[in-house]
Amino acid sequence: MTRMIVALGALLTLVATTQLVLAEGLFKVGEKAPSFALTAITGETVGLDTYKGRVVVLGLFHICEPCMVQGAALQTVSEMTKGKDVAVLGVNSSGDSKKDVGEFLSAFPVKITYSYLLDPSKVTDKLYGGGKFIPNVYVIDQQGVIRWQRVGNMDLAGEKAIVAEVEKLLAGAKNKM
């Protein structure tokens, strides 16, 4: 019985590690972030290229509890970086309706004030390979290059980790001046 438990544990560890490796392989740090333009839940059109010259924190979400946790963490990031050259964007990348996304956002434990975009055609899911690995957070530098990516809502992708990466990029831009 002990052997079976150890073997099962090893198998689960292997599967989890494989999934993380696959997720990390979707977009590598140093690659240009794929561009997109979508409609925000508030009605305006928002494109990733609009934010060139700013640090962008991009969250790809579906309607699920881990995405709610990560989305709320991005609200904290938005508040912590307010007044800085940073844009926080959330995208419902699973094609859910405006009504369903609105209901989902209204259930958040905090009010979401950053741009939350609708993606009815799942463009970002295709561009960023989401779907299997949600929530997914990217930090994109001022030139549109991915500098950091994490999957999930664990401490590795918490607001403190995200803000630390943003601050590095902001400090790097100041040093170049």
N, C-alpha and C positions, 0 to 999 in steps of 0.2 A: 504494500500500500504506500509506503514512504517513497519507493522508487517511482511509482506512478505520479505522486504529487510533485516530486522533483522534476520529472520529465514534463509534466504539464506546465509547471512554472517556467521551465527553460523554453518550451514551445511558445508560451505567451510572451515571454521576453523577446524572443526572436521575431515574432510577428509585430510587436510594438516597435521594435528597433527598425525593422524593414519599412514600416509605414512612415516613421520619422525621416528615414533616409530618402525615401521616395518624395516626401513633402519638401525636403530641403532641395531636392533636385529640380523642382519645378522652375524656380527662378533663382539664379545664383546672385549673390552679392556682387555688384560690379556691372550687372547687365542693365541696359536701358529699360525703364518701366514701360510696358505696352500702353499706348495712348487710348483714350476712350472719351466719349461725350455722352452724358445721360441727363435725364430730367430728375431734379430733386423732388422730394415729396411735396415741397412748397411751390413747385411749378417752374422754377428757373432751370435753364440748361447749364450744366456744369461739366467742363472738360478738364482732364488731368493737365493738359498743356497750358490751361489758364493759370496754373500755379507755378510755372517755370520761374526760377529765381527765389522760390520759397521752399522750405522743407515741407514735405507732405507726409502725413500719417494716414495711410489708407487701410481701412478695415473692410474685409469681404465677409458678408454675413448671410445666413439663411434665417428662417424663423425657428429658433430653437433656444433652449436655456443657456448653453455655453455662449451662443452669440449675444444673448442679452447681457450676460456677465461681461463679455469683452466689449460690447457696445457701451456699457456704462463706464467701463475703464477708460474708453476713448473720450468720454465726456470729461472725466477728470483730467486727461491729457490736454484736452481743449482748454479747460479752465487754467491749468498750470502754465500753458504756453500763450495765453491771451496777451496781446500787445507785442508779441514777437513775430518774426517773419515765418510763421508756421500756419499751415492749413490742415485741418482734420476732416477727413471724408469717410463716411460709411456708405457701403453699397449693399443693397439687398441683391445679391448675385444669383439668386435662385429663381427669378422670374415671378415672384409673388405679386399679387395685385396691390394697387395703391391702398385700397381699403384694408387688406390684410396687413400690410406693412404699417399702416397708421395705427391699427389696433395693437399690433405688436409693440410699437414704440410707446403707445400710451400705457402699456403694462410695465415699462421700465421703472426701476426704483428711483431714477433721476430723470429730469427733463432733458432731452437731447436737443442741444442748440447748434451742434455742428451740422454741416450739410449731409443729409442722408438721401442717397440716390436710389432711384428705381431702375432696375435692369430687366424689363420684361422679356427681352430676347436672350438673356443670359450671356451677353457679350463678354463681361468681365470673367464669368465662370470659364468661358472658352479661352480668353486671353491669358488668364492667370492660373488656369488649371485647378480652380477651386473644387467645388463639389465634394470630393472625398476628404478634403482637408479644410474644414471650416470650424471655427472662425480662423481667419488668416489675416495677419497684420504685416504691413510693409512700412518701412521708413525710407522715403525717397529724397535724395539730396536736391540741391538747388538747380542742378543741371539735368534732373530727370532720371538719375541713376539709382537703382535699388541699392541701399547701403545696409539694410537689416531686414530680416523676415523671421517671423515666428508663427507657428500654428498652435492653436489652442488658447485657453484662457488661464493657463497655469502661471506661476510666478515668472516664468521666462518671458511672458508676454504681458505682464502687469504694467500698470501705469508708470511705476518707478523705472522699470527697465526701458520702456518706450521713451520717456522723457530724458533719460540719460543718453540715449542714442541721438535724440533730437538736439540736445545741448552740445554734444560733440560736433555735430554738423554746423550748428550756429557759431560755435567757437572757432571752427576751422575757417568759416567764411570771414570772421572778424580778423583772424590772423593773416588772411590774404590781402587785406586792405592796406 
